[in-house]
Amino acid sequence: MTEKQVRDFDKFMLRLPEGMRDMIANRAKRNGRSMNSEIVLTLMKEFSTEGKPDAWLDALMNSLELVDTSSERGMGVFNRAASSAIREINQRIETENSRLSRIADAYAKVITETK
């Protein structure tokens, strides 16, 4: 089997927000990959979680890994996103606890009535 030549791959021009190229380069370097490989892997992860109930959390974690926390601005972005995620997770836990309490109450009622 012959390997696909670079010229045979699809190409796509992309404009990045200011600072994102550096974030991608830093993450790629940390992971020992090229920037292209890092971008492709990140996109593959994103699409593989699409439609899953907690895909938003996976996407958030992937995004947070890109944030340059060495700058004050980057830390602000990281802290706001992490705080938002923690609030969302706590809300989901409270909702699930409420559901579990209702199930436990219904179960206890059924057990009591059948005795």
C-alpha positions as CSV (number, residue, x, y, z in Angstrom):
1,M,0.0,0.0,0.0
2,T,1.5,3.4,-1.0
3,E,1.3,6.3,1.4
4,K,-0.8,9.3,0.3
5,Q,1.3,12.2,-0.8
6,V,0.8,15.6,0.8
7,R,-0.4,17.1,-2.4
8,D,-3.3,14.5,-2.4
9,F,-4.8,15.7,0.8
10,D,-7.6,18.3,0.9
11,K,-6.3,21.8,1.7
12,F,-8.2,24.5,3.5
13,M,-7.2,28.1,4.2
14,L,-8.1,29.2,7.7
15,R,-8.1,32.5,9.5
16,L,-7.3,32.3,13.2
17,P,-8.2,34.8,15.9
18,E,-5.2,36.7,17.3
19,G,-3.1,34.5,19.5
20,M,-4.6,31.2,18.5
21,R,-1.7,30.2,16.3
22,D,0.6,30.5,19.2
23,M,-1.7,28.5,21.4
24,I,-1.9,25.7,18.8
25,A,1.9,25.8,18.3
26,N,2.5,25.6,22.1
27,R,0.1,22.7,22.5
28,A,1.6,20.9,19.5
29,K,5.1,21.3,20.9
30,R,4.0,19.9,24.3
31,N,2.4,16.9,22.6
32,G,5.3,16.3,20.2
33,R,3.2,16.9,17.1
34,S,3.1,19.3,14.1
35,M,0.5,22.1,14.3
36,N,-1.3,20.4,11.4
37,S,-1.5,17.1,13.3
38,E,-2.6,18.9,16.5
39,I,-5.4,20.7,14.6
40,V,-6.6,17.5,12.8
41,L,-6.6,15.5,16.1
42,T,-8.5,18.3,17.9
43,L,-11.1,18.4,15.2
44,M,-11.4,14.6,15.2
45,K,-12.0,14.6,19.0
46,E,-14.6,17.3,18.6
47,F,-16.5,15.4,15.9
48,S,-16.3,12.1,17.7
49,T,-18.1,13.6,20.8
50,E,-20.8,15.3,18.7
51,G,-24.2,14.3,19.8
52,K,-23.1,12.8,23.1
53,P,-24.9,14.2,26.2
54,D,-21.8,15.7,27.7
55,A,-20.1,16.7,24.5
56,W,-20.1,20.3,25.7
57,L,-17.8,19.2,28.6
58,D,-15.4,17.4,26.3
59,A,-15.3,20.4,24.0
60,L,-14.7,22.8,26.9
61,M,-11.8,20.6,28.1
62,N,-10.3,20.6,24.7
63,S,-10.6,24.4,24.5
64,L,-9.1,24.9,27.9
65,E,-6.1,22.9,26.9
66,L,-5.4,25.6,24.2
67,V,-5.5,28.5,26.6
68,D,-2.1,30.0,27.4
69,T,-2.3,30.4,31.2
70,S,1.0,32.1,31.3
71,S,-0.7,35.4,30.6
72,E,-3.2,37.3,32.8
73,R,-5.7,37.4,29.9
74,G,-5.3,33.6,29.4
75,M,-5.8,33.0,33.1
76,G,-9.0,35.1,33.0
77,V,-10.4,33.1,30.0
78,F,-9.5,29.9,31.8
79,N,-11.0,30.9,35.1
80,R,-14.3,32.1,33.5
81,A,-14.7,28.9,31.5
82,A,-13.8,26.6,34.3
83,S,-16.1,28.4,36.7
84,S,-18.9,28.2,34.2
85,A,-18.3,24.5,33.7
86,I,-18.3,23.9,37.5
87,R,-21.6,25.8,37.9
88,E,-23.1,23.7,35.1
89,I,-21.9,20.4,36.6
90,N,-23.1,21.4,40.1
91,Q,-26.5,22.2,38.6
92,R,-26.6,18.8,36.9
93,I,-25.7,17.1,40.1
94,E,-28.5,18.9,42.0
95,T,-31.0,17.9,39.3
96,E,-29.9,14.3,39.4
97,N,-30.0,14.3,43.2
98,S,-33.5,15.6,43.1
99,R,-34.5,12.8,40.6
100,L,-32.9,10.2,42.8
101,S,-34.7,11.5,45.9
102,R,-38.0,11.3,44.0
103,I,-37.3,7.7,42.9
104,A,-36.2,6.7,46.5
105,D,-39.4,8.3,47.9
106,A,-41.6,6.5,45.3
107,Y,-39.8,3.2,46.1
108,A,-40.2,3.7,49.8
109,K,-43.9,4.4,49.3
110,V,-44.4,1.2,47.2
111,I,-42.5,-0.9,49.7
112,T,-44.6,0.5,52.6
113,E,-47.9,0.0,50.8
114,T,-47.1,-3.6,49.9
115,K,-46.3,-4.7,53.5
